[in-house]
């Protein structure tokens, strides 16, 4: 019996990365458009990445099985 390959979710592979410790890295939301209304401090904070919440980690890892 050969092992069945799982398809990677295309949107997830672009949005998430795994760290060596197994956490899920993600970018922050709300930095796509209407940037002239948001103040500089807020936009600068949005630049930095963060980790996905532990409650969503299992679902995300299923979508990116080979990363």
N, C-alpha and C positions, 0 to 999 in steps of 0.2 A: 504494500500500500504506500502510495506516495502522499506526501503532505500537501494539502490544498493551499494554494497561494491566496492571500487576501488582497483585495484591491485597496490601494491607498486613496483616501478622500482628497481630491485635487485642491479644494479650497483650504483644507487643513494643512497640507504639506507646505503651502505658501505662507501660512499665518503662524504656525507653531514650530518650535524647536525644542529638543530635549537637552537638558544639561547632563553632565556626567553623574550627578547624584540622582537623576531620574525625575527632576522637576520639569515642568512645562513652561518654557519661556514664551511670552507673547508681547505684542506692541500694545500701547494704550489706545483707547478709542477717542473719537471726537477731534481728530487732527487732519481731516480731509478737505474741508471747505469752510467758507465763512470765517476765515482766519483774521479778518480785520476787526471783528467784534470782540474776539478773545484777547485778553491782555497778554503782554509779553511773558510775564511770570508763568501764566497758565500754559502757554504754548511750549515754553522751555521744559516745564514739568512733564508735558505729554511726550516729549522727545524720548525720554528715558524709558526703557522697557521694564517689564515687571513679570511676575510669575502668575500662571493661571491658578485659580482657586482649587484647593484639594478636592472639593466636591465635584469638579468637572474633569479632574485629571484622568480618571479611568476611561471616560467617554472619548477624550481627546487621544489618549494612547491607542485606543482601538482604531481610531481613524488614521493614525500614522504608525502602522505596525513595524515598518522597517527603518525608521529614523533613529 
